[in-house]
Amino acid sequence: QVELVESGGGLVQAGGSLTLSCAANRRSFSNYGVGWFRQAPGKEREFVAAISFIGYNTYYSDSVKGRFTISRDDAKMTAVLEMNSLKPEDTGTYYCAAQWRGTTNRQLTRPPYDYWGQGTQVTVSS
């Protein structure tokens, strides 16, 4: 069982930055691809960014490409999502998720994922 805990959400003005962290409780975290998803009120959860478990290949949705950066530190069992140039449409609950041996774009940009965190709220004011 891998538990994931997100942190770093908050309220920020448009154009600002936030850094989200995802902390895992198992060394086996290194065997999982990691994805970030978000869900805005009244909308379906959508893919934001992901990083593979090997090779650290990164993938982004078109809406965040060039503004967000995903990274991971397996020694610290964490994954980080750096968010810059935030827009009001980035508002939502952000979830970290882990996918066993997740490697490719096709695998990581969509469920199923094996474990999910509880989410952290990001609000971007205009």
C-alpha positions in Angstrom: 0.0 0.0 0.0 1.4 3.4 -1.0 0.0 6.4 0.7 0.3 9.7 -1.0 -0.1 13.1 0.7 -0.3 16.3 -1.2 0.7 19.7 0.1 1.4 23.2 -1.1 -2.0 24.3 -2.3 -3.4 27.8 -1.5 -4.7 31.0 -2.8 -2.6 33.0 -5.4 -3.2 35.8 -7.8 -3.2 35.3 -11.5 0.4 35.3 -12.8 1.7 33.9 -9.5 3.3 30.6 -8.7 2.8 27.6 -6.4 4.7 24.5 -5.8 2.8 21.3 -4.9 4.4 18.3 -3.3 3.4 14.7 -3.1 4.9 12.6 -0.4 4.8 8.8 -0.4 5.3 6.5 2.5 7.0 3.6 0.8 10.4 3.1 -0.9 8.5 1.2 -3.6 7.4 4.7 -4.8 10.4 4.5 -7.1 8.6 1.8 -9.1 5.6 3.9 -9.9 4.9 6.5 -12.5 3.5 9.7 -10.9 0.7 11.8 -12.2 -1.0 15.0 -11.2 -4.6 15.5 -12.0 -7.0 18.3 -11.1 -10.7 18.7 -10.8 -12.6 22.0 -10.9 -16.1 22.4 -9.4 -18.7 20.8 -11.7 -16.1 19.4 -14.0 -14.5 16.0 -14.5 -11.0 15.3 -13.2 -8.4 16.0 -15.9 -4.8 15.1 -16.5 -2.2 17.8 -15.7 1.3 16.3 -15.8 3.1 13.0 -15.2 6.6 11.6 -14.9 7.6 8.0 -15.6 9.1 5.7 -13.1 12.2 5.0 -15.2 14.0 7.5 -17.4 11.9 10.3 -15.7 10.1 11.1 -19.0 7.6 13.9 -18.5 4.3 14.6 -20.0 2.0 17.6 -19.8 -1.5 18.6 -20.9 -1.6 21.3 -23.5 -3.1 23.7 -21.1 -0.1 23.7 -18.7 2.7 23.0 -21.1 5.4 25.6 -20.7 4.0 26.8 -17.3 4.2 23.7 -15.1 7.1 21.4 -14.3 6.9 18.0 -12.8 9.8 16.3 -11.1 10.5 13.6 -8.6 13.1 12.6 -6.0 12.9 8.9 -5.2 15.4 9.1 -2.4 13.0 11.5 -0.7 9.9 9.6 -1.9 8.4 12.8 -3.3 7.1 14.3 -6.5 6.8 18.0 -7.1 4.7 20.1 -9.4 5.9 23.6 -10.0 3.2 25.9 -11.3 4.1 29.3 -12.8 2.1 31.9 -14.6 -1.1 30.6 -13.0 -4.4 31.4 -14.5 -7.9 31.4 -12.9 -8.7 28.4 -15.0 -6.0 26.5 -13.1 -8.3 26.6 -10.0 -9.3 23.2 -8.7 -8.4 20.4 -6.4 -5.0 18.8 -7.4 -4.4 15.1 -6.9 -1.3 13.2 -6.9 -1.5 9.6 -8.1 0.9 6.6 -8.5 0.8 4.0 -11.3 2.8 0.8 -11.1 5.6 0.9 -13.7 3.9 3.8 -15.4 6.2 4.7 -18.3 4.5 5.9 -21.5 2.4 8.9 -22.4 -0.5 6.6 -23.1 -0.2 4.9 -19.7 0.3 8.0 -17.6 -2.1 10.5 -19.1 -5.2 8.5 -18.1 -6.4 6.2 -15.4 -6.3 3.7 -14.0 -3.8 4.7 -11.3 -3.2 2.4 -8.4 -3.1 5.0 -5.6 -4.4 8.5 -5.1 -3.9 11.2 -2.6 -6.6 13.2 -0.9 -6.0 16.3 -2.9 -4.9 19.9 -2.2 -6.9 23.0 -3.2 -5.5 25.6 -5.6 -7.4 28.8 -6.1 -6.2 31.4 -8.6 -7.9 34.8 -8.3 -8.2 37.1 -11.3 
